[in-house]
Amino acid sequence: MEHMSEPAKRVLLAKPRGYCAGVDRAVITVEKALELYGAPVYVRKQIVHNKHVVSTLEAKGAIFVEENDEVPPGSIVVFSAHGVAPEVHTEAAERGLKAIDATCPLVTKVHAEARRFAAADYDILLIGHEGHEEVIGTTGEAPEHIKLVDGADDVDKLKVRDPEKVVWLSQTTLSVDETMDTVDALKQRFPLLQAPPSDDICYATQNRQQVVKEIAAECELLLVVGSTNSSNSVRLVEVALQAGANTSYLVDYASEIKDEWLDGVTTVGVTSGASVPDDLVQGVIEHLAGHGFGEVSEIESVKEKLTFSLPRELVKDMKAAAAAK
Protein backbone atom coordinates (compact mmCIF):
# COMPACT_ATOMS: atom_id res chain seq x y z
CA MET A 1 0.00 0.00 0.00
CA GLU A 2 1.40 3.38 -0.99
CA HIS A 3 1.60 6.14 1.62
CA MET A 4 -0.05 9.44 0.81
CA SER A 5 2.60 12.14 1.02
CA GLU A 6 2.18 13.86 4.39
CA PRO A 7 1.59 17.62 4.39
CA ALA A 8 4.71 19.55 5.37
CA LYS A 9 4.95 20.27 9.08
CA ARG A 10 5.67 23.91 9.76
CA VAL A 11 6.06 26.45 12.53
CA LEU A 12 4.69 29.99 12.37
CA LEU A 13 6.87 32.04 14.71
CA ALA A 14 5.21 35.23 15.92
CA LYS A 15 7.04 38.53 15.94
CA PRO A 16 6.99 40.65 18.02
CA ARG A 17 7.19 38.20 20.91
CA GLY A 18 9.10 38.00 24.16
CA TYR A 19 10.84 40.83 25.97
CA CYS A 20 9.21 44.23 25.97
CA ALA A 21 11.12 47.41 26.78
CA GLY A 22 9.92 47.50 30.41
CA VAL A 23 11.00 43.92 31.12
CA ASP A 24 14.35 44.41 29.39
CA ARG A 25 14.97 47.49 31.52
CA ALA A 26 13.97 45.73 34.76
CA VAL A 27 16.17 42.67 34.18
CA ILE A 28 19.16 44.82 33.18
CA THR A 29 18.55 46.95 36.30
CA VAL A 30 19.04 43.92 38.57
CA GLU A 31 22.08 42.72 36.60
CA LYS A 32 23.74 46.16 36.72
CA ALA A 33 22.91 46.57 40.42
CA LEU A 34 24.64 43.25 41.14
CA GLU A 35 27.72 44.37 39.17
CA LEU A 36 27.81 47.80 40.81
CA TYR A 37 26.98 47.04 44.45
CA GLY A 38 27.87 43.33 44.60
CA ALA A 39 25.62 40.54 45.87
CA PRO A 40 23.25 40.33 47.50
CA VAL A 41 20.79 42.73 45.89
CA TYR A 42 17.26 42.31 47.21
CA VAL A 43 14.29 42.37 44.83
CA ARG A 44 10.77 42.97 46.11
CA LYS A 45 8.42 40.50 44.33
CA GLN A 46 9.42 38.72 41.13
CA ILE A 47 11.23 41.34 39.03
CA VAL A 48 9.19 40.09 36.06
CA HIS A 49 6.71 37.22 35.99
CA ASN A 50 8.97 34.53 34.59
CA LYS A 51 10.38 31.49 36.44
CA HIS A 52 13.52 31.22 34.33
CA VAL A 53 14.46 34.90 34.65
CA VAL A 54 14.00 34.78 38.43
CA SER A 55 16.10 31.63 38.88
CA THR A 56 18.86 33.02 36.60
CA LEU A 57 19.07 36.22 38.66
CA GLU A 58 19.01 34.23 41.91
CA ALA A 59 22.05 32.33 40.67
CA LYS A 60 23.84 35.68 40.20
CA GLY A 61 23.09 36.80 43.77
CA ALA A 62 19.64 38.41 43.68
CA ILE A 63 17.43 37.59 46.67
CA PHE A 64 13.70 37.78 46.03
CA VAL A 65 11.45 38.83 48.89
CA GLU A 66 7.75 39.54 49.22
CA GLU A 67 7.99 42.67 51.38
CA ASN A 68 10.49 45.33 52.46
CA ASP A 69 10.59 44.05 56.05
CA GLU A 70 12.48 40.95 54.83
CA VAL A 71 15.33 43.19 53.58
CA PRO A 72 18.12 43.90 56.11
CA PRO A 73 18.27 47.63 56.99
CA GLY A 74 20.71 49.57 54.82
CA SER A 75 20.53 47.09 51.92
CA ILE A 76 19.65 47.68 48.30
CA VAL A 77 16.15 46.79 47.14
CA VAL A 78 14.87 46.80 43.57
CA PHE A 79 11.13 47.25 42.99
CA SER A 80 9.70 45.03 40.25
CA ALA A 81 8.50 46.12 36.80
CA HIS A 82 4.86 45.89 37.94
CA GLY A 83 5.06 48.93 40.19
CA VAL A 84 4.43 49.50 43.89
CA ALA A 85 2.04 51.52 46.02
CA PRO A 86 3.42 54.75 47.54
CA GLU A 87 3.62 53.25 51.04
CA VAL A 88 6.19 50.73 49.76
CA HIS A 89 8.56 53.65 49.01
CA THR A 90 7.85 55.08 52.47
CA GLU A 91 8.54 51.75 54.20
CA ALA A 92 11.83 51.39 52.30
CA ALA A 93 12.93 54.86 53.40
CA GLU A 94 12.00 54.08 57.02
CA ARG A 95 14.15 50.92 56.94
CA GLY A 96 17.06 52.86 55.48
CA LEU A 97 16.95 50.84 52.26
CA LYS A 98 18.40 52.14 49.04
CA ALA A 99 15.48 51.68 46.65
CA ILE A 100 15.93 51.33 42.90
CA ASP A 101 12.57 51.53 41.18
CA ALA A 102 12.36 49.30 38.08
CA THR A 103 8.65 49.99 37.52
CA CYS A 104 7.85 50.00 33.81
CA PRO A 105 7.33 53.61 32.64
CA LEU A 106 4.01 52.56 31.07
CA VAL A 107 2.80 51.45 34.52
CA THR A 108 4.13 54.68 36.04
CA LYS A 109 1.95 56.54 33.50
CA VAL A 110 -1.17 54.73 34.79
CA HIS A 111 -0.18 55.62 38.38
CA ALA A 112 0.07 59.29 37.33
CA GLU A 113 -3.39 59.10 35.70
CA ALA A 114 -4.81 57.63 38.91
CA ARG A 115 -3.35 60.45 41.01
CA ARG A 116 -4.58 63.09 38.60
CA PHE A 117 -8.17 61.84 38.44
CA ALA A 118 -8.24 61.28 42.20
CA ALA A 119 -7.09 64.87 42.74
CA ALA A 120 -10.02 65.98 40.56
CA ASP A 121 -12.28 63.84 42.82
CA TYR A 122 -13.31 61.29 40.20
CA ASP A 123 -14.38 57.74 40.95
CA ILE A 124 -11.82 55.61 39.08
CA LEU A 125 -12.90 52.23 37.69
CA LEU A 126 -9.73 50.15 37.36
CA ILE A 127 -10.15 47.23 34.97
CA GLY A 128 -7.80 44.45 36.02
CA HIS A 129 -7.26 41.21 37.91
CA GLU A 130 -7.74 41.17 41.65
CA GLY A 131 -4.50 40.54 43.54
CA HIS A 132 -2.21 41.20 40.56
CA GLU A 133 0.83 43.23 41.66
CA GLU A 134 0.20 45.96 39.13
CA VAL A 135 -3.39 46.41 40.32
CA ILE A 136 -2.25 46.57 43.98
CA GLY A 137 0.33 49.23 43.11
CA THR A 138 -2.05 51.41 41.07
CA THR A 139 -4.81 51.12 43.67
CA GLY A 140 -2.35 52.27 46.33
CA GLU A 141 -2.02 55.64 44.57
CA ALA A 142 -5.64 56.54 45.41
CA PRO A 143 -7.32 53.74 47.36
CA GLU A 144 -10.36 55.76 48.37
CA HIS A 145 -11.11 56.68 44.74
CA ILE A 146 -10.40 53.39 42.95
CA LYS A 147 -12.84 50.53 42.42
CA LEU A 148 -11.61 47.34 40.78
CA VAL A 149 -13.56 45.94 37.85
CA ASP A 150 -12.48 42.33 37.30
CA GLY A 151 -14.57 41.32 34.29
CA ALA A 152 -18.09 42.15 33.16
CA ASP A 153 -19.73 40.55 36.24
CA ASP A 154 -18.35 43.34 38.43
CA VAL A 155 -20.01 46.02 36.32
CA ASP A 156 -23.55 45.46 37.68
CA LYS A 157 -22.40 45.68 41.29
CA LEU A 158 -20.57 49.01 40.98
CA LYS A 159 -21.69 52.01 42.97
CA VAL A 160 -20.25 55.45 42.27
CA ARG A 161 -20.77 58.76 44.05
CA ASP A 162 -21.45 60.84 40.95
CA PRO A 163 -22.12 59.17 37.57
CA GLU A 164 -20.91 62.37 35.86
CA LYS A 165 -17.43 62.06 37.41
CA VAL A 166 -16.30 58.55 36.49
CA VAL A 167 -13.24 57.46 34.51
CA TRP A 168 -11.84 54.05 33.61
CA LEU A 169 -8.18 52.99 33.73
CA SER A 170 -6.74 49.51 33.15
CA GLN A 171 -3.97 47.11 34.00
CA THR A 172 -1.42 47.27 31.16
CA THR A 173 -1.28 43.54 30.39
CA LEU A 174 -4.92 42.64 29.69
CA SER A 175 -6.53 41.35 26.53
CA VAL A 176 -7.44 44.33 24.34
CA ASP A 177 -10.78 42.87 23.20
CA GLU A 178 -11.93 41.78 26.65
CA THR A 179 -11.05 45.17 28.12
CA MET A 180 -13.09 46.97 25.48
CA ASP A 181 -16.03 44.60 26.18
CA THR A 182 -15.82 45.62 29.84
CA VAL A 183 -15.56 49.32 28.87
CA ASP A 184 -18.70 48.96 26.69
CA ALA A 185 -20.57 47.41 29.62
CA LEU A 186 -19.38 50.25 31.87
CA LYS A 187 -20.54 52.86 29.35
CA GLN A 188 -24.03 51.33 29.32
CA ARG A 189 -24.22 51.81 33.08
CA PHE A 190 -22.37 55.14 33.13
CA PRO A 191 -22.98 56.97 29.82
CA LEU A 192 -20.72 59.85 30.87
CA LEU A 193 -17.78 57.55 31.66
CA GLN A 194 -14.49 59.14 30.64
CA ALA A 195 -11.64 57.27 28.98
CA PRO A 196 -7.98 57.66 29.98
CA PRO A 197 -6.12 60.29 27.92
CA SER A 198 -4.25 57.48 26.18
CA ASP A 199 -4.91 53.75 26.08
CA ASP A 200 -3.46 52.04 29.16
CA ILE A 201 -2.93 48.60 27.63
CA CYS A 202 0.72 48.65 26.72
CA TYR A 203 2.05 48.64 23.17
CA ALA A 204 3.80 45.30 23.68
CA THR A 205 0.70 43.56 25.02
CA GLN A 206 -1.30 44.81 22.03
CA ASN A 207 1.37 43.90 19.47
CA ARG A 208 1.86 40.36 20.82
CA GLN A 209 -1.90 39.81 20.75
CA GLN A 210 -2.22 41.27 17.25
CA VAL A 211 0.24 38.88 15.59
CA VAL A 212 -1.38 35.90 17.38
CA LYS A 213 -4.73 36.99 15.94
CA GLU A 214 -3.15 37.02 12.48
CA ILE A 215 -1.74 33.48 12.65
CA ALA A 216 -4.11 31.63 15.03
CA ALA A 217 -6.63 30.45 12.44
CA GLU A 218 -3.86 28.66 10.51
CA CYS A 219 -2.60 26.82 13.61
CA GLU A 220 -3.93 23.55 14.95
CA LEU A 221 -1.74 24.21 17.98
CA LEU A 222 -0.42 27.51 19.30
CA LEU A 223 2.25 27.38 22.00
CA VAL A 224 2.80 30.38 24.25
CA VAL A 225 6.09 30.37 26.15
CA GLY A 226 5.53 32.02 29.52
CA SER A 227 4.76 31.50 33.21
CA THR A 228 1.31 30.91 34.70
CA ASN A 229 1.52 34.07 36.86
CA SER A 230 2.28 36.21 33.80
CA SER A 231 -0.97 37.99 32.98
CA ASN A 232 -0.01 38.94 29.43
CA SER A 233 1.15 35.35 28.66
CA VAL A 234 -2.10 33.82 29.94
CA ARG A 235 -4.03 36.33 27.80
CA LEU A 236 -2.11 35.20 24.68
CA VAL A 237 -3.52 31.67 25.10
CA GLU A 238 -7.04 33.11 25.38
CA VAL A 239 -6.52 35.34 22.32
CA ALA A 240 -5.20 32.36 20.29
CA LEU A 241 -8.28 30.26 21.06
CA GLN A 242 -10.67 33.13 20.35
CA ALA A 243 -8.91 33.85 17.05
CA GLY A 244 -9.28 30.29 15.76
CA ALA A 245 -6.40 28.10 17.00
CA ASN A 246 -7.70 24.55 17.68
CA THR A 247 -5.65 24.25 20.86
CA SER A 248 -3.27 26.50 22.75
CA TYR A 249 -1.05 25.87 25.77
CA LEU A 250 1.21 27.87 28.05
CA VAL A 251 4.64 26.32 28.75
CA ASP A 252 7.64 27.60 30.69
CA TYR A 253 10.07 25.25 28.92
CA ALA A 254 10.15 23.01 25.83
CA SER A 255 10.27 19.97 28.15
CA GLU A 256 6.64 20.67 29.12
CA ILE A 257 5.36 20.07 25.57
CA LYS A 258 3.41 16.80 25.50
CA ASP A 259 3.85 14.56 22.46
CA GLU A 260 0.10 14.05 22.13
CA TRP A 261 -0.36 17.79 21.55
CA LEU A 262 1.49 17.29 18.24
CA ASP A 263 -0.57 14.30 17.04
CA GLY A 264 -2.03 15.04 13.63
CA VAL A 265 -0.80 18.63 13.72
CA THR A 266 0.80 20.21 10.65
CA THR A 267 1.03 23.88 11.71
CA VAL A 268 2.22 25.02 15.13
CA GLY A 269 2.22 28.68 16.11
CA VAL A 270 4.82 29.83 18.64
CA THR A 271 4.95 33.06 20.60
CA SER A 272 6.09 34.20 24.04
CA GLY A 273 4.98 36.59 26.73
CA ALA A 274 6.63 39.93 27.39
CA SER A 275 8.80 38.59 30.23
CA VAL A 276 10.31 35.65 28.32
CA PRO A 277 13.93 35.51 27.11
CA ASP A 278 14.21 34.29 23.52
CA ASP A 279 16.50 31.35 24.32
CA LEU A 280 13.43 29.63 25.82
CA VAL A 281 11.58 30.13 22.53
CA GLN A 282 14.55 28.75 20.59
CA GLY A 283 14.38 25.68 22.86
CA VAL A 284 10.76 25.17 21.78
CA ILE A 285 11.71 25.58 18.10
CA GLU A 286 14.46 22.95 18.50
CA HIS A 287 12.05 20.60 20.28
CA LEU A 288 9.54 20.96 17.43
CA ALA A 289 12.29 20.42 14.82
CA GLY A 290 13.03 17.12 16.57
CA HIS A 291 9.41 16.14 15.91
CA GLY A 292 9.57 16.93 12.20
CA PHE A 293 8.57 20.59 12.30
CA GLY A 294 11.62 21.79 10.43
CA GLU A 295 10.13 24.64 8.41
CA VAL A 296 9.97 27.87 10.42
CA SER A 297 8.43 31.08 9.07
CA GLU A 298 8.64 34.22 11.15
CA ILE A 299 5.47 36.29 10.82
CA GLU A 300 6.04 39.95 11.72
CA SER A 301 3.04 42.24 12.18
CA VAL A 302 4.71 45.39 13.49
CA LYS A 303 8.25 46.59 14.19
CA GLU A 304 9.04 47.51 17.79
CA LYS A 305 11.71 50.11 18.46
CA LEU A 306 10.88 51.41 21.94
CA THR A 307 13.56 51.32 24.63
CA PHE A 308 13.55 52.85 28.11
CA SER A 309 16.51 54.35 29.95
CA LEU A 310 17.56 52.72 33.23
CA PRO A 311 16.23 53.96 36.60
CA ARG A 312 17.87 57.25 37.49
CA GLU A 313 18.99 56.12 40.96
CA LEU A 314 21.05 53.42 39.28
CA VAL A 315 22.37 55.63 36.45
CA LYS A 316 23.62 58.20 38.97
CA ASP A 317 25.61 55.57 40.89
CA MET A 318 26.94 53.99 37.68
CA LYS A 319 28.24 57.39 36.55
CA ALA A 320 29.81 58.05 39.95
CA ALA A 321 31.51 54.63 39.89
CA ALA A 322 32.82 55.23 36.38
CA ALA A 323 34.18 58.65 37.38
CA ALA A 324 35.93 57.18 40.43
CA LYS A 325 37.90 54.67 38.34
C-alpha positions in Angstrom: 0.0 0.0 0.0 1.4 3.4 -1.0 1.6 6.1 1.6 0.0 9.4 0.8 2.6 12.1 1.0 2.2 13.9 4.4 1.6 17.6 4.4 4.7 19.6 5.4 5.0 20.3 9.1 5.7 23.9 9.8 6.1 26.5 12.5 4.7 30.0 12.4 6.9 32.0 14.7 5.2 35.2 15.9 7.0 38.5 15.9 7.0 40.6 18.0 7.2 38.2 20.9 9.1 38.0 24.2 10.8 40.8 26.0 9.2 44.2 26.0 11.1 47.4 26.8 9.9 47.5 30.4 11.0 43.9 31.1 14.3 44.4 29.4 15.0 47.5 31.5 14.0 45.7 34.8 16.2 42.7 34.2 19.2 44.8 33.2 18.6 47.0 36.3 19.0 43.9 38.6 22.1 42.7 36.6 23.7 46.2 36.7 22.9 46.6 40.4 24.6 43.2 41.1 27.7 44.4 39.2 27.8 47.8 40.8 27.0 47.0 44.5 27.9 43.3 44.6 25.6 40.5 45.9 23.2 40.3 47.5 20.8 42.7 45.9 17.3 42.3 47.2 14.3 42.4 44.8 10.8 43.0 46.1 8.4 40.5 44.3 9.4 38.7 41.1 11.2 41.3 39.0 9.2 40.1 36.1 6.7 37.2 36.0 9.0 34.5 34.6 10.4 31.5 36.4 13.5 31.2 34.3 14.5 34.9 34.7 14.0 34.8 38.4 16.1 31.6 38.9 18.9 33.0 36.6 19.1 36.2 38.7 19.0 34.2 41.9 22.1 32.3 40.7 23.8 35.7 40.2 23.1 36.8 43.8 19.6 38.4 43.7 17.4 37.6 46.7 13.7 37.8 46.0 11.5 38.8 48.9 7.7 39.5 49.2 8.0 42.7 51.4 10.5 45.3 52.5 10.6 44.1 56.0 12.5 41.0 54.8 15.3 43.2 53.6 18.1 43.9 56.1 18.3 47.6 57.0 20.7 49.6 54.8 20.5 47.1 51.9 19.6 47.7 48.3 16.1 46.8 47.1 14.9 46.8 43.6 11.1 47.2 43.0 9.7 45.0 40.3 8.5 46.1 36.8 4.9 45.9 37.9 5.1 48.9 40.2 4.4 49.5 43.9 2.0 51.5 46.0 3.4 54.7 47.5 3.6 53.3 51.0 6.2 50.7 49.8 8.6 53.6 49.0 7.8 55.1 52.5 8.5 51.7 54.2 11.8 51.4 52.3 12.9 54.9 53.4 12.0 54.1 57.0 14.1 50.9 56.9 17.1 52.9 55.5 16.9 50.8 52.3 18.4 52.1 49.0 15.5 51.7 46.6 15.9 51.3 42.9 12.6 51.5 41.2 12.4 49.3 38.1 8.7 50.0 37.5 7.8 50.0 33.8 7.3 53.6 32.6 4.0 52.6 31.1 2.8 51.4 34.5 4.1 54.7 36.0 2.0 56.5 33.5 -1.2 54.7 34.8 -0.2 55.6 38.4 0.1 59.3 37.3 -3.4 59.1 35.7 -4.8 57.6 38.9 -3.3 60.4 41.0 -4.6 63.1 38.6 -8.2 61.8 38.4 -8.2 61.3 42.2 -7.1 64.9 42.7 -10.0 66.0 40.6 -12.3 63.8 42.8 -13.3 61.3 40.2 -14.4 57.7 40.9 -11.8 55.6 39.1 -12.9 52.2 37.7 -9.7 50.2 37.4 -10.1 47.2 35.0 -7.8 44.4 36.0 -7.3 41.2 37.9 -7.7 41.2 41.6 -4.5 40.5 43.5 -2.2 41.2 40.6 0.8 43.2 41.7 0.2 46.0 39.1 -3.4 46.4 40.3 -2.3 46.6 44.0 0.3 49.2 43.1 -2.0 51.4 41.1 -4.8 51.1 43.7 -2.3 52.3 46.3 -2.0 55.6 44.6 -5.6 56.5 45.4 -7.3 53.7 47.4 -10.4 55.8 48.4 -11.1 56.7 44.7 -10.4 53.4 42.9 -12.8 50.5 42.4 -11.6 47.3 40.8 -13.6 45.9 37.8 -12.5 42.3 37.3 -14.6 41.3 34.3 -18.1 42.2 33.2 -19.7 40.6 36.2 -18.3 43.3 38.4 -20.0 46.0 36.3 -23.6 45.5 37.7 -22.4 45.7 41.3 -20.6 49.0 41.0 -21.7 52.0 43.0 -20.2 55.5 42.3 -20.8 58.8 44.0 -21.5 60.8 40.9 -22.1 59.2 37.6 -20.9 62.4 35.9 -17.4 62.1 37.4 -16.3 58.5 36.5 -13.2 57.5 34.5 -11.8 54.0 33.6 -8.2 53.0 33.7 -6.7 49.5 33.1 -4.0 47.1 34.0 -1.4 47.3 31.2 -1.3 43.5 30.4 -4.9 42.6 29.7 -6.5 41.4 26.5 -7.4 44.3 24.3 -10.8 42.9 23.2 -11.9 41.8 26.6 -11.1 45.2 28.1 -13.1 47.0 25.5 -16.0 44.6 26.2 -15.8 45.6 29.8 -15.6 49.3 28.9 -18.7 49.0 26.7 -20.6 47.4 29.6 -19.4 50.2 31.9 -20.5 52.9 29.3 -24.0 51.3 29.3 -24.2 51.8 33.1 -22.4 55.1 33.1 -23.0 57.0 29.8 -20.7 59.9 30.9 -17.8 57.5 31.7 -14.5 59.1 30.6 -11.6 57.3 29.0 -8.0 57.7 30.0 -6.1 60.3 27.9 -4.3 57.5 26.2 -4.9 53.8 26.1 -3.5 52.0 29.2 -2.9 48.6 27.6 0.7 48.7 26.7 2.1 48.6 23.2 3.8 45.3 23.7 0.7 43.6 25.0 -1.3 44.8 22.0 1.4 43.9 19.5 1.9 40.4 20.8 -1.9 39.8 20.7 -2.2 41.3 17.3 0.2 38.9 15.6 -1.4 35.9 17.4 -4.7 37.0 15.9 -3.1 37.0 12.5 -1.7 33.5 12.6 -4.1 31.6 15.0 -6.6 30.4 12.4 -3.9 28.7 10.5 -2.6 26.8 13.6 -3.9 23.5 14.9 -1.7 24.2 18.0 -0.4 27.5 19.3 2.3 27.4 22.0 2.8 30.4 24.3 6.1 30.4 26.2 5.5 32.0 29.5 4.8 31.5 33.2 1.3 30.9 34.7 1.5 34.1 36.9 2.3 36.2 33.8 -1.0 38.0 33.0 0.0 38.9 29.4 1.2 35.4 28.7 -2.1 33.8 29.9 -4.0 36.3 27.8 -2.1 35.2 24.7 -3.5 31.7 25.1 -7.0 33.1 25.4 -6.5 35.3 22.3 -5.2 32.4 20.3 -8.3 30.3 21.1 -10.7 33.1 20.4 -8.9 33.8 17.0 -9.3 30.3 15.8 -6.4 28.1 17.0 -7.7 24.6 17.7 -5.6 24.2 20.9 -3.3 26.5 22.7 -1.1 25.9 25.8 1.2 27.9 28.0 4.6 26.3 28.8 7.6 27.6 30.7 10.1 25.2 28.9 10.1 23.0 25.8 10.3 20.0 28.1 6.6 20.7 29.1 5.4 20.1 25.6 3.4 16.8 25.5 3.8 14.6 22.5 0.1 14.1 22.1 -0.4 17.8 21.5 1.5 17.3 18.2 -0.6 14.3 17.0 -2.0 15.0 13.6 -0.8 18.6 13.7 0.8 20.2 10.7 1.0 23.9 11.7 2.2 25.0 15.1 2.2 28.7 16.1 4.8 29.8 18.6 4.9 33.1 20.6 6.1 34.2 24.0 5.0 36.6 26.7 6.6 39.9 27.4 8.8 38.6 30.2 10.3 35.7 28.3 13.9 35.5 27.1 14.2 34.3 23.5 16.5 31.3 24.3 13.4 29.6 25.8 11.6 30.1 22.5 14.5 28.7 20.6 14.4 25.7 22.9 10.8 25.2 21.8 11.7 25.6 18.1 14.5 23.0 18.5 12.1 20.6 20.3 9.5 21.0 17.4 12.3 20.4 14.8 13.0 17.1 16.6 9.4 16.1 15.9 9.6 16.9 12.2 8.6 20.6 12.3 11.6 21.8 10.4 10.1 24.6 8.4 10.0 27.9 10.4 8.4 31.1 9.1 8.6 34.2 11.1 5.5 36.3 10.8 6.0 39.9 11.7 3.0 42.2 12.2 4.7 45.4 13.5 8.3 46.6 14.2 9.0 47.5 17.8 11.7 50.1 18.5 10.9 51.4 21.9 13.6 51.3 24.6 13.5 52.8 28.1 16.5 54.3 29.9 17.6 52.7 33.2 16.2 54.0 36.6 17.9 57.3 37.5 19.0 56.1 41.0 21.1 53.4 39.3 22.4 55.6 36.4 23.6 58.2 39.0 25.6 55.6 40.9 26.9 54.0 37.7 28.2 57.4 36.6 29.8 58.1 40.0 31.5 54.6 39.9 32.8 55.2 36.4 34.2 58.6 37.4 35.9 57.2 40.4 37.9 54.7 38.3 
